[in-house]
């Protein structure tokens, strides 16, 4: 979501209800604009204000549109399909439907596009569906993106709003295990931005919508995605989040080549009663995330295992007389680890299994 620094959004649980269509005799229906993916950031103006919501109202709006709005399953020029519905206030406007189909199809995307539902409604109805002082919203459990079809009163371009919201859809369909990509940003971007270390240090705040909103990494990620596809950096977030070419390249990689759980390395080795009593194994850890280590040894052995970042010990497991040792933990800012297996007593084979981020 994007909000001015002085604005506090309602919490998701306080999302307001769907605004009904204007009664007969009300002002004329707003005219929808024709979006263009080629000009997402062509015009400067106020930063878009959007939010992530999880309350029923936006979901009901999406379902209602399927029965009362114009649209449905659409197909891009590349053959991707997703759903777009225009509010009945816009009528059966084929040109606008086709333009939104092209817009989302032209964004940098992966197969998550097929899970998207877009609801295009008059800007004056957005706040009743998404929350006070908002210009759009994304509902994660429905993959529903609710955006204005006409320019909001503050002059924000509808393309800017849509591109930011699609950034949330990207994150909602990516793994950043063991963290939530929607709140933390996608894996490679979050690693480069040191989100794990900064969360631990109390410097950034996933999910924050209040006074520390400018330090919300999930929103900064969506803002950075919009820059990737040609939009503006809003300036609402801490300057440390402002994307450079390197960060934009990582976001693109996270989109087109999604992160999948890391590989598992296995080392089989043995100790003799008279030989060396220590074995060392080094593993590269280019991404932040969960590390799991399991050591299994033959009966009669007592082995200990420790994890190091250079000379700094990160953790150890020293269960006396056990043939099984395990370590679990999250690596933040550690790009290489060394596992040290030490023989306390006995001799025989052992198996070391390391699951990396």
C-alpha positions in Angstrom: 0.0 0.0 0.0 1.1 3.6 -0.5 0.0 6.3 1.9 1.3 9.8 2.6 3.5 9.9 5.7 0.9 11.9 7.7 -1.9 9.4 6.9 -2.7 6.3 9.0 -4.5 3.6 7.2 -7.2 1.6 8.8 -6.1 -1.9 9.8 -7.2 -4.7 7.4 -9.8 -5.9 9.9 -11.5 -2.5 9.7 -12.0 -2.5 6.0 -15.2 -0.7 5.0 -18.0 -2.1 2.9 -18.8 -2.0 -0.8 -20.2 1.3 -2.0 -23.4 0.7 -3.9 -23.9 2.0 -7.5 -25.2 5.5 -7.7 -29.0 5.7 -7.9 -30.9 6.9 -10.9 -30.7 10.7 -11.3 -27.2 10.9 -9.8 -24.2 12.4 -11.5 -23.1 10.9 -14.8 -21.0 7.8 -14.7 -17.2 8.5 -14.8 -15.4 7.8 -18.0 -12.7 5.2 -17.7 -9.2 5.9 -19.0 -7.4 3.7 -21.4 -4.3 2.4 -19.6 -0.9 2.0 -21.2 1.9 -0.2 -19.9 4.3 1.8 -22.0 3.6 5.0 -20.0 3.3 3.8 -16.4 5.4 6.7 -15.1 5.0 9.2 -17.9 3.3 11.9 -15.8 4.5 13.1 -12.5 1.9 13.5 -9.7 0.9 12.4 -6.3 2.1 9.1 -5.0 -0.6 6.4 -5.2 -2.2 5.3 -1.9 -3.0 1.6 -1.8 -3.4 -1.1 0.8 -3.4 -4.9 1.3 -6.7 -6.0 2.7 -8.0 -9.3 4.0 -11.6 -8.4 5.1 -14.6 -9.8 3.3 -15.7 -6.6 1.6 -13.2 -6.6 -1.3 -13.8 -10.3 -1.8 -17.5 -9.7 -2.0 -16.9 -6.9 -4.5 -15.0 -9.3 -6.7 -17.6 -12.0 -6.6 -20.4 -9.4 -7.2 -18.5 -8.1 -10.3 -18.6 -11.6 -11.8 -22.3 -11.4 -12.0 -23.0 -7.7 -12.5 -19.9 -6.4 -14.2 -18.6 -6.7 -17.8 -15.7 -9.0 -18.5 -14.4 -12.3 -17.4 -11.5 -14.5 -18.6 -9.2 -12.6 -20.9 -6.3 -13.7 -23.0 -3.1 -11.7 -23.7 -1.2 -11.6 -27.0 1.3 -14.1 -25.5 -1.5 -16.5 -24.6 -1.7 -15.9 -20.9 -5.2 -15.8 -19.3 -6.5 -14.1 -16.2 -9.8 -12.4 -15.2 -10.8 -8.7 -15.6 -14.1 -7.3 -14.6 -15.3 -3.7 -15.2 -17.9 -2.1 -12.9 -21.3 -2.0 -14.4 -21.0 1.8 -14.1 -18.6 1.6 -17.0 -20.9 -0.5 -19.2 -19.7 -3.0 -21.7 -16.5 -1.1 -22.7 -14.6 -3.5 -24.8 -11.8 -1.0 -25.5 -11.0 -0.6 -21.8 -11.2 -4.3 -21.1 -8.7 -4.9 -24.0 -6.5 -2.1 -22.7 -6.2 -3.6 -19.2 -5.6 -7.0 -20.7 -2.6 -5.6 -22.6 -1.4 -3.6 -19.6 -1.1 -6.6 -17.3 0.2 -8.8 -20.1 3.0 -6.3 -20.8 4.2 -6.1 -17.2 7.2 -8.3 -16.2 5.4 -11.3 -14.9 5.4 -15.1 -14.5 2.7 -17.7 -14.3 1.1 -15.9 -11.3 -0.7 -13.8 -13.9 -3.1 -16.7 -14.5 -4.3 -16.5 -10.9 -5.1 -12.8 -11.0 -8.5 -11.3 -10.9 -8.8 -7.5 -11.6 -11.8 -5.5 -10.6 -11.9 -2.0 -12.2 -14.4 0.4 -10.5 -15.0 4.1 -10.4 -12.5 5.9 -8.2 -15.1 7.3 -5.9 -16.1 3.8 -4.9 -12.6 2.6 -4.0 -12.6 3.8 -0.4 -15.8 2.0 0.4 -14.2 -1.2 -0.9 -10.6 -0.9 0.2 -10.5 1.5 3.1 -10.4 5.1 4.0 -8.1 7.4 2.0 -7.0 4.6 -0.4 -6.8 4.5 -4.2 -6.7 0.7 -4.6 -6.1 -2.6 -2.8 -4.9 -6.1 -3.1 -6.7 -9.0 -1.4 -4.1 -11.9 -1.1 -6.4 -14.8 -0.4 -8.5 -14.0 -3.5 -5.6 -12.8 -5.6 -8.0 -9.9 -6.2 -6.7 -6.5 -7.4 -9.2 -3.6 -7.0 -8.2 -0.5 -8.9 -9.9 2.7 -10.2 -10.7 2.9 -13.9 -10.8 6.7 -13.9 -8.2 9.1 -12.4 -8.7 9.6 -8.7 -9.3 13.2 -7.4 -5.6 13.5 -6.3 -4.5 13.0 -9.9 -2.7 9.6 -9.5 -2.3 7.7 -12.7 -4.3 4.5 -12.7 -1.3 2.7 -14.2 0.8 3.6 -11.2 -1.8 2.2 -8.9 -2.2 -1.0 -10.9 1.6 -1.6 -11.2 2.2 -1.2 -7.5 -0.7 -3.6 -6.7 0.7 -6.1 -9.1 3.9 -6.0 -7.2 1.9 -7.3 -4.2 0.5 -10.1 -6.4 4.0 -11.0 -7.4 5.1 -11.3 -3.8 2.0 -13.2 -2.8 2.9 -15.8 -5.3 6.6 -16.2 -4.3 8.3 -18.1 -1.6 10.7 -16.4 0.7 10.8 -19.2 3.2 10.8 -19.1 6.2 9.4 -15.6 5.8 6.3 -14.2 4.1 7.3 -12.6 0.8 4.1 -10.4 0.9 5.3 -8.8 4.1 9.1 -9.1 3.6 9.6 -8.9 -0.2 10.8 -11.6 -2.5 13.8 -13.7 -1.6 16.7 -12.2 -3.6 15.5 -8.6 -3.2 15.0 -9.1 0.6 18.5 -10.6 0.9 20.1 -7.7 -0.9 18.1 -5.2 1.2 19.2 -7.1 4.4 15.6 -7.3 5.5 16.3 -10.2 7.9 19.1 -8.4 9.7 17.2 -5.1 9.8 14.1 -6.8 11.2 16.2 -8.4 14.0 17.8 -5.0 14.6 14.5 -3.2 14.9 15.2 -1.1 11.8 12.4 -2.2 9.5 8.8 -3.4 10.2 7.0 -5.9 7.9 3.3 -5.2 7.8 3.6 -1.7 9.4 0.8 0.7 8.4 1.2 3.4 11.0 4.0 5.8 12.1 6.8 3.4 10.8 5.1 2.9 7.4 8.1 4.2 5.6 10.0 1.2 6.9 7.6 -1.4 5.7 9.7 -3.7 3.4 6.6 -5.3 1.7 5.4 -1.9 0.5 8.9 -0.8 -0.5 9.1 -4.0 -2.6 5.9 -3.2 -4.4 7.1 0.3 -5.0 10.3 -1.0 -6.4 8.5 -3.4 -8.7 6.6 -0.4 -10.1 9.9 1.2 -10.9 11.0 -2.0 -12.6 8.1 -1.8 -15.0 8.5 1.9 -15.8 6.8 3.7 -12.9 8.1 6.2 -10.3 9.7 5.7 -7.0 7.1 7.3 -4.6 9.6 8.7 -2.1 7.3 7.5 0.7 9.8 4.9 2.0 13.2 5.1 3.6 15.9 6.1 1.2 17.7 2.8 1.8 14.9 1.1 -0.1 15.2 3.2 -3.3 16.1 0.7 -6.0 19.2 0.9 -8.0 19.9 -1.1 -11.1 21.2 -4.1 -9.1 18.0 -4.3 -7.0 15.8 -4.0 -10.0 17.7 -6.8 -11.7 17.1 -9.0 -8.6 13.4 -8.2 -8.6 13.2 -9.2 -12.3 15.0 -12.5 -11.4 12.6 -13.1 -8.6 9.7 -12.6 -11.0 10.8 -14.6 -14.0 12.9 -17.3 -12.1 11.1 -17.7 -8.7 13.1 -18.8 -5.7 12.6 -22.4 -4.7 13.7 -24.0 -1.5 17.5 -24.5 -1.4 19.4 -27.6 -2.1 20.4 -30.3 0.4 24.1 -31.1 0.7 25.1 -34.5 2.0 28.6 -35.5 3.2 29.5 -39.1 4.1 32.6 -39.6 6.0 34.1 -41.6 8.9 36.4 -41.4 11.9 39.0 -44.0 12.9 40.1 -44.5 16.5 43.6 -43.2 15.9 43.1 -40.7 13.1 42.1 -37.0 13.1 39.1 -36.2 15.3 37.8 -33.2 13.4 36.1 -32.8 9.9 35.3 -29.5 8.3 32.8 -28.8 5.5 32.1 -25.4 3.9 28.9 -24.4 2.2 28.0 -21.3 0.2 24.8 -19.5 1.5 24.1 -16.7 -1.0 20.6 -16.1 0.3 19.2 -15.4 3.7 16.9 -18.1 5.1 16.4 -21.3 7.1 19.3 -23.7 7.5 18.8 -27.3 8.8 21.6 -29.6 9.8 21.3 -33.3 10.7 24.2 -35.5 11.7 23.8 -39.3 12.0 26.6 -41.6 13.1 27.2 -45.3 13.7 26.3 -46.8 17.1 29.0 -46.4 19.6 30.1 -43.0 18.4 29.6 -39.7 20.2 30.0 -36.8 17.7 29.4 -33.1 18.2 28.6 -30.6 15.5 29.1 -26.8 15.3 28.3 -24.1 12.8 30.7 -21.2 12.1 30.6 -18.0 10.1 34.3 -17.6 9.6 35.7 -17.8 13.2 32.4 -16.8 14.7 30.4 -19.8 16.1 26.8 -19.5 15.2 25.4 -22.6 17.0 26.4 -26.1 18.2 24.9 -29.4 19.2 26.6 -31.4 21.8 24.2 -34.0 23.2 26.4 -36.4 25.2 26.5 -40.0 24.0 24.1 -39.4 21.1 24.4 -40.6 17.6 22.0 -37.9 16.3 22.7 -34.2 16.4 20.6 -31.4 14.8 20.8 -27.7 14.3 18.0 -25.3 13.0 18.3 -21.6 12.5 17.9 -18.7 10.2 20.9 -17.2 8.5 20.9 -13.4 8.1 23.8 -11.8 6.1 25.9 -15.0 6.3 27.3 -15.9 2.8 29.3 -18.9 3.8 29.1 -21.4 6.7 31.5 -24.0 7.9 30.3 -27.1 9.6 32.7 -28.7 12.1 32.1 -32.3 13.1 34.2 -33.4 16.1 34.7 -37.0 17.4 34.3 -37.3 21.2 34.5 -41.0 21.4 34.2 -44.2 19.2 34.8 -44.7 15.5 32.8 -45.4 12.4 30.9 -43.8 9.6 28.7 -40.8 9.8 26.3 -38.8 7.5 26.0 -35.1 7.5 22.9 -33.5 5.8 22.7 -29.7 5.4 19.6 -28.1 3.9 20.5 -24.6 2.7 18.3 -21.5 2.2 
